[in-house]
Amino acid sequence: MVSRTLLKRVGAAAAAAVLLGGFAVAQPAQASGRSTDLAKSVTLAGVLRHLVAFQAIAKLNGDTRASGTPGYTRSADYVAGLMRAAGYRVTRQPFPFNFCSDDASSFTQNTPNLTTYVDQVDYDVLDCSGNGTATGTVVPVDLQLTTPNTSTSGCEAADFTGVTGNIALVQRGGCAFGIKAANAQAAGATGVIIMNQGNTTAPDRQDLFLGTLGDPVSIPAISISYPQGVAFAGTADLTVTITADTVAEVRQTENVIAESRYGDADNVVMAGAHLDSVPEGPGINDNGTGSAGILETALHARNLKSKNKLRFAWWGAEEANLVGSTFYVNSLTEAEHAKIKLYLNFDMIGSPNYMFGVYDGDDSAASGAGPGPDGSAQIEKVFLDFFAKRKQATAPSDFTGRSDYGPFIGTGIPAGGLFTGAEVEKTTEDVKKWGGIAGVAYDPCYHQACDSFTPERDGADKAVYAQLRKKYKLIGNVNTFALETNADAVATAVGKFAQDISSIPPRPATMAAAARISHAGGHGLVE
C-alpha cells in the first residue's frame, strides 16, 4: 500500500504539473521490454498521481471535468501531453454533443397533501431535462404494476391520453428514457415523471435511479423510485409542481486516442476509459480511476515491443450518452473496424464500497443482456484467471450498454473489462466476498460533487464514510485495494493481448462499421 508520505509527494508533483502546464514530472520509469512485467511496473502510487492531477484540474476549473467545460479540455491536455512525451502517436478527435447540466431543482406535491421532496433522495432531475416550472395533475401512462411488470409505458405516442397540460407519470422499461420524455412532450404534457420499473426486487429496478435522456426535451423531467411511483398512481387528484434549472446546448469536446509505435497495424488491441466527469463533480472514481489506470499502463508500455498494435482511448461525453465512443466507432471505415481485434473497457475501478465485477462475455450468469460478440468470453477468462490467482472473488457484470463497450459490441467487436459498482447497494452476500457495508451503494458519491479527494467536505454522508474507513483503506472516494488490484488486472490484460490474440476467433467480414449505430446507453439512458 502507498504511504501517505508518498501520496503527498506524488500528489505535489502531479499538482505542480497541472499548475505549471508541464507534464514531464509525471513520467514513470519505463517497464522492461517484456509484457509479463507490465503489471509489476504499474503501481498504486503511479495511478494515484494521475488522480491527484485530475483533482487539481477540477479544482482550478469549477470543480468539474465534464465534457464541454475547461476542466475536460485541461484533462485532455494532461493525457495527450503525457502520451506524446512517451512517444505515442496522439490524435485529438473533436465532435459536437448535447451538453446538459442541472443547477437547481424542486419537486412538491400540492394536493391532496402538501409535501416537499428532496433532490437525489426522493427524486432526481434527468440529464437533458427541460428548464422551467411545470404544475399539473399527475396522469399515469400505461403503467404495469403487477408481476412481471413488463412495462413499455410511454414508448408509443398512443400511450398518452389526457396528459395535455398535465404531468405524465411513465414507467421505466421497453425503450430509452429519452423516447418516453419526447413522447410526453409531443403529447402536450408540461412535465414528465419516470418511475422505476419494479420488474424485480433488485434495488436497481426498485430504488431511485439516475438517468440520461440523451437528447434535450423542453419540459421538466425527473425520476423516482418504483414504490413512490406506485403511491403516486394510487393517489386521487394528485397535483405536483416540478421546477428544473437546467442547461441544454450543443458544445464541442474530443476523444484522445494514442497509438503505440510498435505492433502489427492489422491487429489492434484497444483499451479505453471515459475521461469526462458529470457536471456535478470532479469524477475521481467515475471515471478518474479508469482513465488513470490505462494512462499509467500505457506510460509503462511505451517501449514494449509488442506483436500487436496497442491503441488507448480516453472518451469524451460518455456521461452524455456514450457520444465520444459512438462517434469514434461510427467514424471507422470497414477496413479500420476489421483491424480492431478486441476492446477492453475500464469504467469505475476503485469504488469505495467495491465489488470486483468482470464483464460477462459468455453470459454465464444468464441474466440481463446476452453474451458479447465471439471472443468476449476469452477476454473474460483472462480477467477471471487473474483474480483467481489473487484469490479474489468476482461477480459477472452484465453488458447493460451503460459504458463505452456498447458501440464496440454493437458492431461485432469482442469486449471485456472491469467494474467496481456504482449506485446499486451492496448486499450481505457481497460483504461475504469483499467486505464492506451492506445496504450502502458501491459508490455512495456516484455522480455527485463528493466523488473527489475530499468526499466528506464535498457533501458525502460522514457517518457512512467513517464506517467505510474502518473497513477499508480509502484515499478520498477511492478504495486503494480495489484500485491497485484492478490496475494490475488492466496491465495484465493489456500485456497479454499485446503479444497474443490467438484466443480471439476471427471475425467474419462485416459492414457493421459502415451501418453506423445510435448512442447505446451511458450511465442510465437505456431502459
C-alpha positions as CSV (number, residue, x, y, z in Angstrom):
1,M,0.0,0.0,0.0
2,V,1.1,3.5,-0.7
3,S,2.1,5.6,2.3
4,R,0.6,9.0,3.0
5,T,4.0,10.5,2.7
6,L,4.4,9.0,-0.8
7,L,0.9,10.1,-1.7
8,K,1.8,13.7,-0.6
9,R,4.9,13.6,-2.7
10,V,3.4,12.2,-5.9
11,G,0.3,14.5,-5.3
12,A,2.5,17.5,-5.1
13,A,4.3,16.5,-8.2
14,A,1.1,15.9,-10.2
15,A,-0.5,19.1,-8.9
16,A,2.6,21.0,-9.9
17,A,2.5,19.6,-13.4
18,V,-1.1,20.9,-13.8
19,L,-0.3,24.3,-12.3
20,L,2.8,24.8,-14.4
21,G,1.4,23.3,-17.6
22,G,4.2,20.7,-17.7
23,F,3.9,17.0,-17.9
24,A,7.4,15.5,-17.8
25,V,7.2,15.4,-14.0
26,A,4.6,12.6,-14.1
27,Q,6.6,10.4,-16.5
28,P,7.3,7.0,-14.9
29,A,10.4,4.8,-15.3
30,Q,9.9,2.6,-18.3
31,A,8.9,-1.0,-17.9
32,S,11.2,-3.8,-19.3
33,G,10.6,-4.9,-22.8
34,R,8.6,-8.0,-21.6
35,S,4.8,-7.7,-21.5
36,T,4.8,-10.1,-18.5
37,D,6.5,-7.4,-16.4
38,L,3.9,-4.7,-17.2
39,A,1.7,-5.4,-14.2
40,K,4.8,-5.3,-11.9
41,S,5.6,-1.9,-13.2
42,V,2.2,-0.3,-12.7
43,T,1.9,0.8,-9.1
44,L,-0.8,2.3,-7.0
45,A,1.3,5.4,-6.4
46,G,1.7,5.8,-10.1
47,V,-2.0,5.6,-10.7
48,L,-2.8,7.9,-7.8
49,R,-0.6,10.7,-9.2
50,H,-2.9,11.0,-12.2
51,L,-5.9,11.1,-9.9
52,V,-4.3,13.9,-8.0
53,A,-3.7,15.7,-11.2
54,F,-7.4,15.3,-12.2
55,Q,-8.5,16.6,-8.8
56,A,-6.2,19.6,-9.2
57,I,-7.6,20.3,-12.7
58,A,-11.1,20.2,-11.4
59,K,-10.2,22.5,-8.6
60,L,-8.9,25.0,-11.0
61,N,-11.9,24.7,-13.3
62,G,-15.2,24.9,-11.3
63,D,-14.8,21.6,-9.5
64,T,-15.8,19.6,-12.6
65,R,-14.1,17.8,-15.6
66,A,-17.3,17.4,-17.6
67,S,-17.1,17.4,-21.4
68,G,-17.7,20.8,-22.8
69,T,-16.0,22.6,-19.9
70,P,-12.5,23.9,-19.4
71,G,-11.9,21.1,-16.8
72,Y,-12.3,18.5,-19.5
73,T,-10.1,20.3,-22.0
74,R,-7.4,20.5,-19.4
75,S,-7.8,16.8,-18.6
76,A,-7.4,16.0,-22.3
77,D,-4.3,18.3,-22.4
78,Y,-2.8,16.4,-19.4
79,V,-3.4,12.9,-21.0
80,A,-2.3,14.0,-24.5
81,G,0.8,15.7,-23.2
82,L,2.0,12.6,-21.3
83,M,1.3,10.3,-24.1
84,R,3.1,12.4,-26.7
85,A,6.1,12.7,-24.4
86,A,6.1,8.9,-24.1
87,G,6.3,8.6,-27.9
88,Y,2.8,7.6,-28.7
89,R,1.1,8.9,-31.9
90,V,-1.7,11.0,-30.4
91,T,-4.9,12.2,-32.1
92,R,-7.4,14.5,-30.6
93,Q,-10.7,13.8,-32.3
94,P,-13.3,16.6,-31.9
95,F,-17.1,16.2,-32.1
96,P,-20.2,18.0,-31.1
97,F,-22.6,16.8,-28.3
98,N,-25.5,17.9,-26.2
99,F,-24.2,19.5,-23.1
100,C,-26.7,19.2,-20.2
101,S,-26.4,20.2,-16.6
102,D,-28.8,20.6,-13.7
103,D,-28.0,23.6,-11.4
104,A,-31.1,23.5,-9.1
105,S,-34.5,22.0,-8.8
106,S,-37.5,21.4,-6.6
107,F,-40.4,19.0,-6.5
108,T,-43.6,19.4,-4.5
109,Q,-46.9,17.7,-4.0
110,N,-49.6,20.3,-3.9
111,T,-52.7,18.1,-3.3
112,P,-54.0,16.2,-1.6
113,N,-51.2,16.7,0.9
114,L,-48.5,19.4,0.7
115,T,-45.2,17.5,0.6
116,T,-41.7,18.7,-0.4
117,Y,-39.4,16.1,-1.9
118,V,-35.7,16.0,-1.5
119,D,-33.4,16.1,-4.6
120,Q,-31.3,12.9,-5.0
121,V,-33.2,11.3,-2.2
122,D,-36.8,11.3,-3.4
123,Y,-36.3,12.3,-7.0
124,D,-33.5,13.2,-9.5
125,V,-33.6,15.5,-12.4
126,L,-32.9,13.5,-15.6
127,D,-29.9,14.7,-17.6
128,C,-31.1,16.9,-20.5
129,S,-34.4,17.7,-18.8
130,G,-36.0,20.9,-19.9
131,N,-35.7,24.1,-18.0
132,G,-38.6,25.8,-16.2
133,T,-41.6,25.0,-13.9
134,A,-44.5,22.6,-14.6
135,T,-47.6,22.3,-12.4
136,G,-50.5,19.9,-13.1
137,T,-52.4,16.8,-12.3
138,V,-50.3,13.6,-12.4
139,V,-51.6,11.3,-15.2
140,P,-50.5,7.6,-15.2
141,V,-49.5,6.4,-18.6
142,D,-50.0,2.7,-19.4
143,L,-48.4,1.5,-16.1
144,Q,-47.9,-2.2,-15.4
145,L,-48.0,-2.6,-11.6
146,T,-48.4,-6.3,-11.3
147,T,-45.8,-9.1,-11.8
148,P,-44.0,-9.4,-14.1
149,N,-44.3,-5.6,-14.8
150,T,-43.4,-5.9,-18.4
151,S,-43.7,-2.2,-19.0
152,T,-43.5,-0.4,-22.3
153,S,-45.1,2.7,-20.7
154,G,-44.6,5.8,-22.8
155,C,-42.8,4.0,-25.7
156,E,-45.6,4.7,-28.1
157,A,-47.3,8.0,-28.8
158,A,-50.7,6.3,-28.4
159,D,-49.9,5.6,-24.7
160,F,-50.5,9.2,-23.9
161,T,-54.2,10.2,-23.3
162,G,-55.3,13.0,-21.1
163,V,-51.9,14.4,-20.5
164,T,-52.2,17.7,-22.3
165,G,-51.4,20.4,-19.8
166,N,-50.6,17.9,-17.1
167,I,-47.7,15.8,-15.7
168,A,-47.2,12.4,-17.3
169,L,-46.2,9.5,-15.0
170,V,-44.5,6.8,-17.0
171,Q,-42.7,3.7,-16.0
172,R,-39.2,2.5,-16.9
173,G,-38.9,-0.3,-19.4
174,G,-39.2,-1.2,-23.0
175,C,-37.4,1.8,-24.6
176,A,-35.0,4.6,-23.7
177,F,-35.9,7.3,-21.2
178,G,-35.4,9.9,-23.9
179,I,-38.2,8.3,-26.1
180,K,-40.6,8.4,-23.2
181,A,-39.9,12.0,-22.4
182,A,-40.1,13.1,-26.0
183,N,-43.4,11.3,-26.5
184,A,-44.8,13.0,-23.3
185,Q,-43.7,16.4,-24.6
186,A,-45.2,15.7,-28.1
187,A,-48.5,14.8,-26.4
188,G,-48.7,18.2,-24.7
189,A,-47.5,17.2,-21.1
190,T,-46.0,20.1,-19.2
191,G,-43.7,17.7,-17.3
192,V,-42.8,14.0,-17.0
193,I,-42.0,11.7,-14.1
194,I,-40.3,8.4,-14.9
195,M,-40.8,5.8,-12.1
196,N,-38.6,2.7,-11.8
197,Q,-39.9,-0.5,-13.4
198,G,-40.3,-2.8,-10.4
199,N,-40.0,-5.9,-12.5
200,T,-37.6,-7.4,-10.0
201,T,-36.9,-6.9,-6.3
202,A,-33.4,-5.8,-7.0
203,P,-32.5,-2.3,-5.9
204,D,-31.7,-1.2,-9.5
205,R,-35.3,-1.8,-10.5
206,Q,-36.9,-0.6,-7.3
207,D,-34.9,2.4,-6.0
208,L,-34.5,5.9,-7.2
209,F,-32.3,5.8,-10.3
210,L,-30.1,8.4,-12.2
211,G,-30.9,8.7,-15.9
212,T,-30.0,10.5,-19.1
213,L,-32.4,11.5,-21.8
214,G,-29.7,11.8,-24.4
215,D,-31.4,14.5,-26.5
216,P,-32.8,17.5,-24.7
217,V,-36.5,18.0,-24.2
218,S,-38.3,21.3,-23.4
219,I,-40.3,20.1,-20.4
220,P,-39.0,19.3,-16.8
221,A,-38.2,15.6,-16.5
222,I,-37.4,13.7,-13.2
223,S,-37.0,10.1,-12.0
224,I,-38.5,8.5,-8.9
225,S,-38.4,5.0,-7.2
226,Y,-40.9,2.3,-8.1
227,P,-42.7,2.4,-4.6
228,Q,-43.0,6.2,-5.0
229,G,-44.5,5.8,-8.4
230,V,-47.0,3.2,-7.2
231,A,-48.0,5.6,-4.4
232,F,-48.5,8.4,-7.0
233,A,-50.5,6.2,-9.3
234,G,-52.8,5.3,-6.4
235,T,-53.4,8.9,-5.2
236,A,-56.6,10.5,-6.5
237,D,-56.5,14.2,-7.5
238,L,-52.7,14.3,-7.2
239,T,-51.2,17.6,-8.4
240,V,-47.5,18.4,-8.3
241,T,-45.0,21.2,-9.2
242,I,-41.6,20.4,-10.8
243,T,-39.0,23.2,-11.2
244,A,-35.8,22.5,-13.0
245,D,-33.0,25.0,-13.5
246,T,-31.1,23.3,-16.4
247,V,-28.8,24.0,-19.3
248,A,-29.0,22.1,-22.6
249,E,-27.0,23.2,-25.6
250,V,-24.6,21.9,-28.2
251,R,-21.0,22.1,-27.3
252,Q,-17.7,20.7,-28.7
253,T,-15.5,18.2,-27.0
254,E,-13.0,15.5,-28.0
255,N,-11.6,12.0,-27.7
256,V,-7.9,11.5,-27.0
257,I,-6.5,8.5,-29.0
258,A,-2.9,7.3,-28.6
259,E,-1.3,4.5,-30.6
260,S,1.9,2.7,-30.0
261,R,4.9,2.8,-32.3
262,Y,5.3,-0.9,-32.3
263,G,3.0,-3.8,-33.3
264,D,1.1,-5.1,-36.3
265,A,-1.3,-2.4,-37.5
266,D,-3.7,-5.0,-38.8
267,N,-4.1,-6.4,-35.3
268,V,-5.1,-3.6,-33.0
269,V,-5.7,-4.2,-29.3
270,M,-7.7,-1.3,-27.8
271,A,-8.1,-0.2,-24.2
272,G,-10.4,2.7,-23.2
273,A,-11.9,4.7,-20.4
274,H,-14.1,7.7,-20.4
275,L,-12.2,10.9,-19.3
276,D,-15.2,13.1,-18.5
277,S,-17.0,13.5,-15.2
278,V,-20.6,14.6,-14.7
279,P,-21.0,18.4,-14.3
280,E,-21.7,17.9,-10.6
281,G,-18.2,17.0,-9.6
282,P,-14.6,16.1,-10.3
283,G,-15.3,12.4,-11.1
284,I,-12.3,10.9,-9.3
285,N,-13.8,7.4,-9.2
286,D,-16.1,7.9,-12.1
287,N,-14.1,7.8,-14.2
288,G,-10.8,9.2,-13.0
289,T,-9.8,5.7,-11.8
290,G,-10.3,4.0,-15.2
291,S,-8.6,6.9,-17.0
292,A,-5.7,6.9,-14.6
293,G,-5.4,3.1,-14.8
294,I,-5.0,2.9,-18.5
295,L,-2.8,6.0,-18.6
296,E,-0.3,4.5,-16.2
297,T,-0.4,1.2,-18.0
298,A,0.2,3.0,-21.4
299,L,3.1,5.0,-20.0
300,H,4.9,1.8,-18.8
301,A,4.1,0.1,-22.1
302,R,5.6,2.8,-24.2
303,N,8.7,0.8,-25.1
304,L,7.0,-2.5,-25.1
305,K,7.9,-4.1,-28.5
306,S,4.5,-5.8,-28.8
307,K,3.5,-8.1,-31.6
308,N,0.1,-6.3,-31.9
309,K,-0.6,-2.6,-32.2
310,L,-1.8,-1.0,-28.9
311,R,-4.3,1.8,-29.0
312,F,-5.5,3.6,-25.9
313,A,-8.6,5.9,-25.9
314,W,-9.9,8.4,-23.4
315,W,-13.5,9.1,-24.4
316,G,-15.3,12.4,-24.2
317,A,-19.0,12.9,-23.4
318,E,-19.6,9.3,-22.1
319,E,-21.8,10.9,-19.4
320,A,-23.9,12.5,-22.2
321,N,-24.8,9.1,-23.6
322,L,-21.6,7.4,-24.9
323,V,-21.2,10.1,-27.5
324,G,-17.4,10.0,-27.9
325,S,-17.0,6.2,-28.3
326,T,-20.0,6.1,-30.6
327,F,-18.6,8.9,-32.7
328,Y,-15.3,7.1,-32.9
329,V,-16.8,3.7,-33.9
330,N,-19.0,5.4,-36.5
331,S,-16.1,7.2,-38.0
332,L,-14.2,4.0,-38.7
333,T,-14.0,2.6,-42.3
334,E,-14.9,-1.0,-42.7
335,A,-11.2,-1.8,-43.1
336,E,-10.3,0.1,-39.9
337,H,-13.1,-1.6,-38.0
338,A,-11.8,-5.0,-39.0
339,K,-8.3,-4.3,-37.7
340,I,-9.6,-3.8,-34.1
341,K,-9.4,-7.3,-32.7
342,L,-10.8,-6.5,-29.2
343,Y,-11.7,-3.7,-26.9
344,L,-11.0,-3.5,-23.1
345,N,-13.2,-1.1,-21.1
346,F,-12.4,0.3,-17.7
347,D,-15.2,2.4,-16.1
348,M,-15.0,2.9,-12.3
349,I,-12.3,0.6,-11.0
350,G,-11.9,2.0,-7.4
351,S,-15.3,2.3,-5.9
352,P,-15.1,2.8,-2.1
353,N,-17.5,0.0,-1.2
354,Y,-16.3,-2.0,-4.1
355,M,-17.0,-5.3,-5.7
356,F,-14.8,-7.0,-8.4
357,G,-17.1,-7.0,-11.4
358,V,-15.9,-8.6,-14.7
359,Y,-17.9,-8.1,-17.8
360,D,-19.9,-11.3,-18.5
361,G,-18.6,-12.1,-22.0
362,D,-20.3,-15.5,-22.2
363,D,-23.5,-14.6,-20.3
364,S,-22.7,-17.4,-17.8
365,A,-24.9,-15.6,-15.3
366,A,-27.9,-16.0,-17.7
367,S,-29.1,-12.6,-16.6
368,G,-29.9,-9.3,-18.4
369,A,-28.2,-8.8,-21.7
370,G,-26.9,-11.8,-23.7
371,P,-23.2,-12.6,-24.4
372,G,-20.8,-10.3,-26.1
373,P,-19.5,-11.0,-29.6
374,D,-17.4,-14.0,-30.2
375,G,-14.1,-13.5,-28.3
376,S,-15.7,-11.7,-25.3
377,A,-15.7,-14.9,-23.3
378,Q,-12.0,-15.4,-23.9
379,I,-11.4,-11.8,-22.7
380,E,-13.4,-12.5,-19.6
381,K,-11.4,-15.6,-18.9
382,V,-8.1,-13.6,-18.8
383,F,-9.6,-11.4,-16.1
384,L,-11.1,-14.4,-14.2
385,D,-7.8,-16.1,-14.2
386,F,-6.1,-13.0,-12.9
387,F,-8.5,-12.7,-9.9
388,A,-8.3,-16.5,-9.3
389,K,-4.5,-16.2,-8.9
390,R,-5.1,-13.3,-6.5
391,K,-7.7,-15.4,-4.6
392,Q,-10.2,-12.7,-5.1
393,A,-13.9,-13.4,-5.8
394,T,-15.5,-11.8,-8.8
395,A,-19.1,-11.1,-10.0
396,P,-20.4,-11.3,-13.6
397,S,-21.1,-7.7,-14.7
398,D,-23.8,-7.6,-17.3
399,F,-23.3,-5.9,-20.7
400,T,-26.1,-3.4,-20.0
401,G,-24.9,-0.8,-22.5
402,R,-24.1,1.7,-19.8
403,S,-20.5,2.2,-20.8
404,D,-18.2,2.7,-23.8
405,Y,-18.0,-1.0,-24.7
406,G,-21.6,-0.5,-26.1
407,P,-20.6,0.8,-29.6
408,F,-17.9,-1.8,-29.9
409,I,-20.0,-4.9,-29.1
410,G,-22.9,-3.3,-31.1
411,T,-20.8,-3.6,-34.2
412,G,-19.3,-7.1,-33.5
413,I,-16.0,-6.2,-31.8
414,P,-15.4,-8.5,-28.8
415,A,-15.0,-6.7,-25.5
416,G,-14.4,-7.1,-21.8
417,G,-13.3,-5.2,-18.8
418,L,-13.8,-4.3,-15.1
419,F,-16.3,-2.5,-13.0
420,T,-16.4,-2.0,-9.2
421,G,-20.0,-0.8,-8.9
422,A,-22.0,2.5,-8.9
423,E,-25.3,3.4,-7.3
424,V,-26.5,-0.1,-6.6
425,E,-26.4,-1.1,-2.9
426,K,-24.0,-3.8,-1.7
427,T,-25.7,-7.0,-0.4
428,T,-24.9,-9.2,2.5
429,E,-23.7,-11.8,0.1
430,D,-21.3,-9.2,-1.4
431,V,-19.9,-8.5,2.0
432,K,-19.0,-12.1,2.5
433,K,-17.0,-11.9,-0.7
434,W,-15.4,-8.4,-0.5
435,G,-16.1,-7.0,3.0
436,G,-17.6,-3.5,3.3
437,I,-21.1,-2.4,4.3
438,A,-24.3,-4.0,3.2
439,G,-27.2,-1.6,2.3
440,V,-24.7,1.1,1.1
441,A,-24.0,1.8,-2.5
442,Y,-20.8,0.5,-4.1
443,D,-20.1,4.2,-4.7
444,P,-22.1,6.4,-2.3
445,C,-20.8,9.5,-4.1
446,Y,-21.8,8.3,-7.6
447,H,-22.5,11.3,-9.9
448,Q,-22.1,13.7,-7.0
449,A,-19.8,16.5,-6.0
450,C,-18.3,14.2,-3.3
451,D,-16.7,12.0,-5.9
452,S,-13.5,13.7,-5.0
453,F,-10.4,13.5,-2.8
454,T,-12.4,15.2,0.0
455,P,-15.8,13.5,-0.1
456,E,-17.0,14.4,3.4
457,R,-16.1,18.1,2.8
458,D,-17.9,17.9,-0.5
459,G,-21.2,16.6,0.9
460,A,-20.8,12.9,1.5
461,D,-22.6,11.2,4.4
462,K,-19.9,11.5,7.1
463,A,-21.3,8.5,9.1
464,V,-21.2,6.3,6.0
465,Y,-17.6,7.2,5.1
466,A,-16.5,6.8,8.7
467,Q,-17.8,3.2,8.6
468,L,-16.1,2.7,5.2
469,R,-12.8,3.9,6.5
470,K,-13.0,1.4,9.4
471,K,-13.4,-1.4,6.8
472,Y,-11.1,-0.2,4.1
473,K,-8.1,2.0,3.2
474,L,-9.6,4.9,1.3
475,I,-8.0,7.9,-0.3
476,G,-10.8,10.3,-0.9
477,N,-13.6,8.5,-2.8
478,V,-11.3,5.7,-3.9
479,N,-10.7,2.3,-2.4
480,T,-6.9,1.8,-2.7
481,F,-7.0,-2.0,-2.6
482,A,-9.6,-2.2,-5.4
483,L,-7.8,0.3,-7.5
484,E,-4.4,-1.3,-7.0
485,T,-5.8,-4.8,-7.8
486,N,-7.7,-3.6,-10.8
487,A,-4.7,-1.6,-12.1
488,D,-2.7,-4.8,-12.1
489,A,-5.5,-6.5,-13.9
490,V,-5.6,-3.8,-16.6
491,A,-1.9,-4.1,-17.1
492,T,-2.0,-7.9,-17.2
493,A,-4.7,-8.0,-19.9
494,V,-3.1,-5.3,-22.0
495,G,0.3,-7.1,-21.7
496,K,-1.2,-10.4,-22.7
497,F,-3.1,-9.3,-25.7
498,A,-0.3,-7.0,-26.8
499,Q,1.6,-10.2,-27.6
500,D,-1.0,-12.8,-28.2
501,I,-4.6,-12.6,-29.6
502,S,-4.7,-16.3,-30.8
503,S,-7.6,-17.0,-28.4
504,I,-9.8,-14.4,-30.1
505,P,-11.6,-16.0,-33.0
506,P,-11.5,-14.2,-36.4
507,R,-14.5,-12.0,-37.2
508,P,-16.4,-12.6,-40.4
509,A,-16.4,-9.8,-42.8
510,T,-19.0,-7.2,-41.7
511,M,-20.5,-4.0,-42.7
512,A,-21.2,-3.1,-39.1
513,A,-18.9,-0.1,-39.1
514,A,-20.5,1.3,-42.2
515,A,-24.0,0.7,-40.9
516,R,-23.5,3.1,-38.0
517,I,-25.1,2.8,-34.6
518,S,-27.1,5.1,-32.4
519,H,-26.0,6.1,-28.9
520,A,-26.0,2.9,-26.8
521,G,-26.7,4.0,-23.3
522,G,-24.4,5.8,-20.9
523,H,-25.0,5.5,-17.1
524,G,-28.7,5.2,-17.2
525,L,-30.0,6.1,-20.6
526,V,-31.1,2.6,-21.5
527,E,-34.4,1.2,-20.4
